Amino acid sequence: NILNSSLVVGGEARRCEENKPLLGEMSEGNNNTKLGAGPCKRSLHHCSSSGMRYKLLHEGDIQVCVVKHPRTFLSKILTSKFLRRWEPHHLTLTDSSLTSATPTGYMETSLSYSAIEDLQLLSWDNAPKYCVQLSFPGGTVLLQAANGYLRDQWFHSLQWKKKIYKYRKVLNNPSRWDVVLKEIRALVDMALTSPLQDESIHQAPLHIISTLLAENSNLSTQDHENIIVAIAPLLENNHPPPDLCEFFCKHCRERPRSMVVIEVFTPVVQRILKHNMDFGKCPRLRLFTQEYILALNELNGGMEVVKKFVHSMHGPTGQCPHPRVLPNLVAVCLAAIYSCYEEFINSRDNSPSLKEIRNGCQQQNDRKPPMPLRLLRPEPPTEILVELERNNSANARRKGGPSGGDSEPNLIDCLLVSPALNTLSIQLPAQADRVLGCFALILKMLSDYDDWRPALASLLQPIPFPKEALAHAKFTKELKYVIQRFAEDPRQEVHSCLLSVRSGKDGWFQLYSPGGVACDDDGELFASMVHILMGSCYKTKKFLLSLAENKLGPCMLLALRGNQTMVEILCLMLEYNIIDNKDTQLQIISTLESTQVGLRMYEQLCDRQRELKELQRKGGPTRLTLPSKSTDADLARLLSSGSFGNLENLSLAFTNVTSACAEQLIKLPSLKQLNLWSTQFGDAGLRLLSEHLACLQVLNLCETPVTDAGLLALSSMKSLCSLNMNSTKLTADTYEDLKAKLPNLKDVDVRYTEAW
């Protein structure tokens, strides 16, 4: 009985797994192998019918028992199941072996995967123990888990480690490429059919193949394509590793018309654009996407093929369902455009690169030699600002202006314009010229999608291009279409991006205005930008002041040619007393009178000025309350009916007035108390009030739609002593900012706001 209960292993009958196909089914082993008195059930390639999935184990706690092959009667007795001893171990599954954190007892030495001849699942009917059997020359290792799921997880993890270890050895020193290709297909099939669900399951085979390709650079083009087709199933749900990306880039450059580019690379690039979160962590993914797009451009259809690809990434609906597509496409375009000028930047007159400029220029003898045009670089900087010198008068004006160092920059502060860059003579190589044309056209395509335009404008607002690109006429001419699309968009979030990110730096408005480095017309685009910005800047004094200081000449020239927007700008400059110089005022008047539209608007301005004088003439009531449901037109009609120079208290509570009535309110010179409770008065009106009603002391904004954007403008109204912001969209940060900047503010109501 003891003999029957012992473990009998026929060593000569056991087939060594080294001679088995790598993806062959696990054999049932020797029929003479017995374990214990009860019948032993062996599940060979175990995968439950329910399609269980397991996470790849790298370490874990498990019970271990080692049974040596019995050679004598005594050893058979000692290895019987009644005398078997189990040891607890914390095992680690390394790349090459199974090791224990406590190398004592059974696991004193590591068990190499190459020494494991067979791997099977075991269970007993009479005493269920969830075991995995590992056979090695001279014995068997039993691993006992706490339950069936853990046992299966250990089994599949060990099987995966053992198989991937063998494939790594087989593909490390290939001799015949026909055999290698067969092994690659088997490796891919193993990864796809494994019940393990882990990122490394698909990445490990890709890394093995990447290493294989890196060490064998003399492969034929046909070998390249065969390998790419073989690994294509793995790439459907996984990004290619960096070395594989480099291999793909090489193929795109050498064989752009290959069907592999269309059939295999297209889904890979689509997945990269949809799911990649940061090209900075893997710049070769970005370079591969760039080379793929250039390969599409080499096809017979050229840019039509690229256009169809971009449209496929956006989708047929009006809203792209993948939020990462646009930022990734823009990142690829920016990097490609940057690479076009990189050789010029680094080699022209041995000038330092932009990176060196940002980090402090190195010594000339430490500078690296010019880099090749298509060299892989890290992600280009998100903001390369055009540094320009300001003349002394501009600096004096800026210092004298009301600009707080700790204040949030207003959009209008960004309109201060600097002298343009000196035009550079740039002649790009033919290949760089093709790259520039391709990716500049992609930016134009992106600007045609309404849902992408706000994000695109935000991404391009910092002007993320090198100064050489901005001085290159071909590039700025191509980009002009994108800027025009921004200027035509009525959404403030789009056209406000024409202005710079912060005060003192140039934006697209400056670059494409007359005298700007990118301006190639007589001011048509400038007029279009001014027209759309008039809405977002709400005709404020800062907007007009910036134009008067920097662009008065172009404004007068366009007004002289009958441009209605510029005529309106000149009239507003006169109405708000922006121009102090009498001769300049007379020149503006002469310009207005030289065209019919200008003459008509100037006459209307004179009529308004006469009405304003009548309105501001001393007399009339000191307090005034409009009936509920009064409108902006009612208020304008009332204020035009007499003199209100003495009006100090105006209540518009529960009326239907909006921000448009601010143009009437700023005409009241003595106004000190204004009640706008439960009206539709918004941020636009607050900005206008903050510039004209400096003496306002009491302001009630309860239950109005104002937000932080408008409330921050109140920081310039130093006379405010009472402010009601109950039930508005005020935030805590804006409230703290207002308290710090309004020293006379004593009575504040912030109930039912975030700051409450």
Secondary structure, DSSP 8 states (H G I E B T S, - for coil): -HHHHS-B--TTTS--GGGS-TT-------TT-B-SSS-EEEESS---TT---B---SEEEEEEEEEE---SHHHHHHTSGGG---EEEEEEE-SSEEEESS--GGGSS-EEGGG--EEEEEEESSS--EEEEEEETTEEEEEEESSHHHHHHHHHHHHHHHHHHHHHHHTTS-S-HHHHHHHHHHHHHHHHH-SB--HHHHHHHHHHHHHHHHH-TT--HHHHHHHHHHHHHHHTSS---HHHHHHHHHHHHH-TT-HHIIIIIHHHHHHHHHH---TTT-HHHHHHHHHHHHHHHTSTTTHHHHHHHHHHHH-SSSS-S-TTHHHHHHHHHHHHHHHHHHHHHHHGGG---HHHHHH----GGGS-----TT---S---S-B-------HHHHHHHHHS---TTS---GGGGG--------------HHHHHHHHHHHHHHHHHHT-TTTHHHHHHHHTT-BS-HHHHT-HHHHHHHHHHHHHHHH---HHHHGGGS-SSTTS--HHHHTSTTSTT--SSSHHHHHHHHHHHHHHTT-HHHHHHHHHHSHHHHHHHHHTT-HHHHHHHHHHHHTT----HHHHHHHHHHHHTSHHHHHHHHHHHHHHHHHHHHTSS-S-SEEE--TT--HHHHHHHHTTS--TT--EEE-TTS--BGGGHHHHTT-TT--EEE-TTSB--HHHHHHHHHH-TT--EEE-TT----HHHHGGGGG-TT--EEE-TTS---HHHHHHHHHH-TT--EEE-TTSTT-
